[in-house]
Amino acid sequence: QQYPGGVDDIEAGNTDATTIEIDSGSFGGSGPIQVNDPNGLQFRGSGSGTSGTNIQSRLQLSGGSPVEGVVVRNLRITGVSEGPAVGIGEDAEIVENAVVDNVAVVGNPGAGIDVNPARNFELRNSVIENNGGTGVDLGGPGVGGTTLSVVDSRIEANGGEGVSAFADSFERVSVIGSAVAGNGGTGLFVGTASAGDLGPDVGASVDTAELIGVSAADNGGAGVLVSSDKIARVDIENAIASDNANNGIDLDGINVATDSVSQVTAANNGGIGVAIGNFDPDAVITGRINRALVDGNGSARGSSGVAVFDGVGDVGTSVSVSNSNVVRNAGFGVETDDAVPGEIEVPLDNVFLNKNGIARSTGVSKSRRETEVPNVGAQAD
């Protein structure tokens, strides 16, 4: 059904059509747009940007278990009075196979987009900025087997985290060709259930977290924080994490993980440039940092450029650093923080360390002392 008169023509609970199309113009402001039982619904505007369909009402698509196959496209939503500007699913409803495409959610006092709890969701070609809460809130406890994607989008200058994605378990989290910048909290957070507060979450897992072509800059927390009891694989490639208040790239709480951080720049962050580890005594981490520039980090805390840490008994943890420049950081260039000396291996190959050098911290006090660490092909002056 087409609505040439705008959203005022849509009655709450209208599900007679599989497509709701709003003409160009500015509409709404009198209250939320509530569409109940929206399974298979396409809710779309006309045109694009300010010349297209502008809605000044909260859009809530919910009712149904699950809420499945919803598509929101070609809209600008701004000036919503309260709550998330776009809500798909509500309370215990599971959202499956939902897409938000070519949507601008700008200047709202609450969260931008709340798809919660979500299973199989994609945000693409969209701008989520200057909202008072979290830019994009995805996932939710009680959700397993989840695939979440953010593609070719900008999530900027929101009051909370840029993107927050968490569930009981993920099959895949993909953020590709997107920017998370200037947000009040962490730019991009991926975690499982109670990992939202960095607490333990036994049994939760992330099969693959894939971050390619991501820019995370000027955020009030970490640039990228991936935190879970168990992560099978993290791939970060062609990414920038710079000028964040905390760590640039923080792979925290990792257990039995394979991590690849390649072609990245982690620069001028207040904390560590690239941090990898877990204090869980059962954690065994293997990883690689390759072709990285880790420069000028630690200004707020005297932190190191690269830090690898583990818990008691984590024999076998190994994170290599190769073909990289680790320079001008406030602390050490490469720092290992192992509860028992010798549990962590950090082989270096063709790494320029400038004046930072290498250090190991031992014991729970984390007191630092210089030590001999394999430094094949590295330079230190």
C-alpha positions in Angstrom: 0.0 0.0 0.0 1.2 3.5 -0.8 0.7 6.4 1.6 0.9 9.7 -0.3 -0.3 11.5 2.9 2.6 10.3 4.9 2.8 8.4 8.1 -0.4 10.1 9.4 -2.3 7.8 7.1 -0.9 4.6 8.7 -3.0 3.2 11.5 -1.4 1.3 14.3 -1.5 -2.4 13.6 -1.9 -2.1 9.8 -0.6 -5.4 8.4 -2.8 -5.6 5.3 0.1 -5.1 2.9 3.5 -6.7 2.5 4.9 -3.2 1.4 4.3 0.2 3.0 5.6 3.0 0.9 5.7 6.6 2.0 6.0 9.4 -0.5 8.7 12.1 -0.3 8.2 14.8 2.2 8.4 15.3 6.0 5.8 13.5 8.2 5.0 12.5 11.7 5.9 14.0 15.1 2.6 13.2 16.8 3.5 9.8 18.2 5.3 6.5 17.3 4.5 4.5 14.2 3.6 1.1 15.5 3.2 -1.8 13.0 2.2 -5.0 14.6 2.9 -8.5 13.3 5.2 -7.1 10.5 6.5 -10.4 9.2 7.7 -10.1 5.6 7.0 -6.4 5.6 8.9 -3.9 3.5 8.7 -0.4 5.0 10.2 2.1 2.6 10.4 5.7 1.7 10.9 7.5 -1.6 14.1 9.2 -2.9 17.0 9.6 -0.6 18.4 12.0 2.0 16.6 15.3 2.8 14.9 15.2 -0.6 13.3 11.9 0.2 11.0 10.7 3.0 11.7 12.3 6.4 10.0 10.8 9.4 9.9 12.5 12.8 8.2 9.6 14.6 9.6 6.5 16.2 9.3 3.5 14.0 8.4 0.3 15.9 8.0 -3.0 14.1 7.1 -5.7 16.5 4.6 -8.4 17.3 5.1 -12.0 16.2 7.4 -14.7 17.3 9.7 -14.5 15.5 9.6 -11.2 13.7 10.9 -12.3 10.4 11.9 -10.9 7.0 11.4 -7.2 7.8 13.1 -4.6 5.4 13.4 -0.9 6.2 14.7 1.1 3.3 15.1 4.7 2.0 14.1 6.7 5.1 15.5 9.6 7.1 14.4 9.5 10.8 15.1 12.5 12.9 13.7 14.4 15.8 12.0 11.4 17.5 10.9 12.5 21.0 11.9 9.3 23.0 13.1 5.8 22.8 15.1 4.2 20.0 14.3 5.9 16.7 14.0 2.5 15.0 12.9 -0.6 17.0 12.6 -4.0 15.3 11.3 -6.6 17.7 10.5 -6.0 21.4 10.9 -7.8 24.7 11.4 -11.5 24.1 10.6 -11.5 20.4 13.4 -12.9 18.2 14.2 -10.9 15.1 15.2 -13.1 12.1 16.5 -12.1 8.6 15.9 -8.3 9.0 17.6 -5.6 6.8 18.0 -1.9 7.3 19.2 -0.3 4.0 19.9 3.3 2.9 18.5 4.7 6.1 19.7 7.9 8.0 18.9 7.9 11.7 20.1 11.3 12.8 19.7 13.6 15.8 17.4 11.6 18.1 17.6 11.8 21.9 17.7 8.0 22.5 19.3 5.1 20.7 19.5 5.1 16.9 18.5 1.5 16.0 17.5 -1.2 18.4 17.1 -4.7 16.9 17.0 -6.8 20.1 17.1 -9.7 20.4 18.4 -10.3 16.9 19.3 -13.3 14.8 20.5 -12.6 11.2 20.4 -8.9 10.8 22.1 -6.6 8.2 22.7 -2.9 8.3 24.0 -1.5 5.0 24.5 1.8 3.2 23.2 3.8 6.2 24.2 6.7 8.5 23.5 6.6 12.2 24.8 9.7 13.9 24.2 12.3 16.6 21.8 10.1 18.6 21.8 10.4 22.3 22.3 6.7 23.1 23.9 3.7 21.4 24.0 4.1 17.7 23.2 0.5 16.8 22.2 -2.1 19.4 22.1 -5.7 18.2 21.8 -9.1 19.6 20.6 -9.7 23.1 20.7 -12.5 25.7 18.9 -15.7 24.8 19.9 -15.6 21.2 22.2 -18.2 19.7 23.3 -19.0 16.1 23.4 -15.3 15.3 24.8 -13.6 12.2 25.1 -9.8 12.3 26.5 -7.6 9.6 27.2 -3.9 9.2 28.3 -3.0 5.7 29.3 0.4 4.1 27.7 2.4 6.9 28.7 5.3 9.2 28.0 5.2 12.9 29.2 8.5 14.3 28.9 11.0 17.2 26.4 9.0 19.2 26.2 9.4 22.9 26.8 5.7 23.8 28.6 3.0 22.0 28.7 3.1 18.2 27.8 -0.5 17.6 27.0 -2.9 20.4 26.6 -6.5 19.3 26.1 -9.3 21.8 24.3 -12.6 22.2 24.6 -16.0 23.8 26.6 -17.1 20.8 27.5 -15.9 17.3 28.2 -17.7 14.1 29.6 -14.6 12.5 29.8 -10.9 13.2 31.0 -8.9 10.1 31.7 -5.2 10.0 32.9 -4.2 6.5 33.8 -0.9 5.0 32.3 1.1 7.8 33.2 3.9 10.2 32.5 4.1 13.9 33.8 7.4 15.0 33.3 10.1 17.7 30.9 8.0 19.8 30.7 8.5 23.6 31.6 5.0 24.4 33.4 2.2 22.6 33.3 2.5 18.9 32.6 -1.2 18.1 31.8 -3.7 20.8 31.3 -7.5 20.2 30.6 -9.7 23.2 28.6 -12.6 24.5 25.8 -12.1 27.0 27.3 -11.1 30.3 30.5 -10.1 28.5 28.8 -6.7 28.2 30.3 -5.9 31.6 33.4 -7.9 30.8 32.3 -10.6 33.3 32.7 -14.4 32.7 30.1 -16.0 30.4 30.7 -19.8 30.5 29.5 -21.6 27.4 29.1 -18.5 25.2 31.0 -18.4 22.0 31.8 -16.4 18.9 32.8 -18.5 15.9 34.1 -15.7 13.8 34.4 -11.9 14.2 35.4 -10.3 10.9 36.3 -6.6 10.8 37.5 -5.5 7.3 38.0 -1.9 6.2 36.8 -0.5 9.5 37.7 2.9 10.8 37.3 3.4 14.6 38.4 6.8 15.6 37.9 9.5 18.3 35.6 7.3 20.5 35.2 7.8 24.2 36.2 4.2 25.0 38.1 1.6 23.0 38.1 1.8 19.2 37.3 -1.9 18.8 36.6 -4.2 21.8 35.9 -7.9 21.2 35.2 -9.6 24.5 33.9 -13.1 25.1 34.6 -16.2 27.1 35.3 -18.1 24.0 36.2 -16.8 20.5 37.2 -19.2 17.8 38.6 -16.6 15.3 39.0 -12.9 15.0 40.1 -11.4 11.6 40.9 -7.7 11.5 42.2 -6.4 8.2 42.8 -3.0 6.6 41.5 -1.2 9.6 42.3 2.0 11.5 41.9 2.5 15.2 43.1 6.0 16.2 42.6 8.7 18.7 40.3 6.7 21.0 40.3 7.4 24.7 41.1 3.8 25.6 42.8 0.9 23.7 42.8 1.0 20.0 42.1 -2.7 19.3 41.3 -4.8 22.4 40.7 -8.5 22.0 39.9 -9.2 25.6 38.6 -12.4 27.3 39.7 -14.6 24.4 39.8 -18.3 24.9 41.1 -20.9 22.4 41.4 -18.3 19.8 43.1 -17.7 16.5 43.6 -14.0 15.8 44.8 -12.2 12.7 45.4 -8.5 12.8 46.8 -7.4 9.5 47.3 -4.1 7.6 46.1 -2.0 10.5 47.0 1.3 12.0 46.6 1.7 15.8 47.7 5.3 16.6 47.4 7.9 19.2 45.0 6.0 21.4 44.9 6.8 25.1 45.6 3.1 26.1 47.3 0.2 24.4 47.5 0.2 20.6 46.7 -3.5 20.2 45.9 -5.7 23.2 45.3 -9.5 23.0 44.7 -11.9 25.9 42.6 -13.5 28.6 43.3 -14.1 32.3 41.2 -17.3 32.2 43.6 -20.2 33.3 42.2 -22.4 30.5 42.9 -19.9 27.7 45.3 -20.8 24.9 45.8 -18.0 22.3 47.5 -18.1 19.0 47.6 -15.0 16.9 49.5 -12.9 14.4 50.0 -9.1 14.1 51.3 -8.4 10.6 52.0 -5.2 8.6 50.8 -3.0 11.4 51.7 0.6 12.4 51.4 0.9 16.1 52.3 4.5 16.9 52.0 7.0 19.6 49.7 5.1 22.0 49.4 5.2 25.7 49.3 9.0 26.3 46.6 8.7 29.0 48.0 5.7 30.8 51.6 5.2 29.8 50.5 2.1 28.0 52.5 0.0 25.6 52.1 -0.4 21.8 51.4 -4.1 21.8 50.4 -6.1 24.9 49.8 -9.8 25.2 48.5 -11.2 28.5 47.2 -14.5 29.9 46.3 -16.2 33.2 48.1 -18.8 35.4 48.8 -22.0 33.5 48.1 -20.8 30.0 51.1 -22.5 28.5 51.1 -22.3 24.7 50.0 -18.8 24.2 51.8 -17.3 21.2 51.2 -14.1 19.3 53.8 -13.2 16.6 54.5 -9.6 15.4 55.9 -9.2 11.9 56.7 -6.6 9.3 55.5 -3.9 11.6 56.5 -0.5 13.1 55.9 -0.2 16.8 57.1 3.3 17.6 56.7 6.3 19.9 54.4 4.6 22.4 54.4 5.9 26.0 55.2 2.5 27.5 57.0 -0.4 26.0 56.9 -1.4 22.3 55.9 -5.0 23.0 54.8 -6.1 26.4 53.9 -9.5 27.7 52.0 -9.8 30.9 52.1 -13.5 31.9 51.2 -14.7 35.4 54.2 -17.2 35.2 57.3 -16.0 33.3 57.8 -17.9 30.0 54.2 -18.9 29.4 53.8 -16.4 26.5 55.8 -16.4 23.3 55.9 -13.3 21.2 58.3 -13.9 18.3 59.2 -10.8 16.3 60.2 -10.7 12.7 61.2 -7.5 10.9 59.8 -5.3 13.5 61.1 -1.7 14.1 60.7 -0.9 17.8 62.3 2.6 17.9 63.0 3.4 21.5 60.2 1.4 23.1 62.0 -1.9 23.4 60.5 -5.1 24.9 59.4 -5.8 28.4 57.7 -8.5 30.4 55.4 -8.0 33.4 55.1 -10.8 35.8 52.8 -11.7 38.7 49.5 -10.2 39.7 51.2 -6.9 40.7 52.1 -6.5 37.0 55.5 -5.0 38.0 57.6 -4.4 34.9 61.1 -5.7 34.3 63.2 -5.9 31.2 63.7 -9.4 29.9 65.1 -11.2 26.9 62.5 -12.0 24.3 63.2 -13.5 20.9 63.7 -10.5 18.6 64.6 -12.0 15.2 65.3 -9.2 12.7 64.1 -6.4 15.1 65.8 -3.1 15.6 66.0 -1.2 18.9 67.9 2.0 19.4 
